Amino acid sequence: MKTSQVFAVSSIVISMTFFGVLSIFELPQSLMDWVISDVILGIILYLGYLGMVMLGGSSKTRLYDSTKKVTA
């Protein structure tokens, strides 16, 4: 698996765990709705970022290698 896929899977697992822990505690409904909407927005933004990174591919920059000799 690629690193970006690992991050996507781990973010889903963490968010599901968070929702599981929230369901155990009896919080006021307004606070629960606020927390859930913020978490969902964060997940959407994070997964969107990961999707853009996967579609964009890796960086195309090259580093200068000082060990190579240039001959003319």
Phi, psi and omega in degrees: 000144177286161180299320181295326177291322178297317178296320180296314180294318181293324178293324177293318180295317180295318181292321178295321176297318179298315178296324177296318178292320178297326181289339179288317182277144178263091178267157174303146186299321181294320178292321179297316178297320180295314180296316181296318180293322177293320180294317179297317178298318178297319179295317180298315180295318181294315179292327175296319177297315179297322178296319178295322179293318180293321179288325182287335181079191183273168180291145182258014181287148178244141177265145179285129179259109184282351181278341180279136177267138177263122178245141182257000000 
